[in-house]
């Protein structure tokens, strides 16, 4: 996937900058694989998220074809593909974060739904700060282009909001799925009515 996305990217320098955080994630997954292997579902959603990210890194987030198509649908002049990926970050990576918290730290009860949202918001803020730092190193015109603001002064805040929204959506869906579709112990009371425990 990385090699495919890296074949003739729109801007080689930007491509490697965009993949700095991805490299850290992949190294962490490899190093922790034996000690804390994740479920197949977690690896699948991580892979799906990385595919979305690599597409954005290849084209430069401000020029992704899907985002260009979305302009007419959203009635905007802005390529919103980066918003899709930020939302996907929260939606797809909060489940693996929840799994890690539950298995390594023993998080239970309602905290297993709150802490992944907090983690997504924290990682989003860290990413936006690193992105702003890199932009300050580049020339002012080039920095704004790298950040992908597209004239939106609230770009970083809106990106973090989308990630948080995705995480909340994921945790609500997971809570509903666990409540209604998980196996439950079934017993019969004295009147023969089935009671779920």
Buried (B, 14 or more C-beta within 10 A) or exposed (E): EEEEBBEEBBBEEBBEBBBEBBEEBBEEBEEEEEEEEBEEEBBBBBEBBBBBBBBBBBBBBBBBEBBBEBEEEEEEEBBBBBBBBBBBBBBBBBBBBBBBBBEEEEBEEEBBBEBBBBBBBEBBBEBBEEBEEBBEEBEEEEBBBBBBBBEEEEBBEBBBBBBBBBBBBBBEEBEEEEEEEEEEEEEEEEEEEEEEE
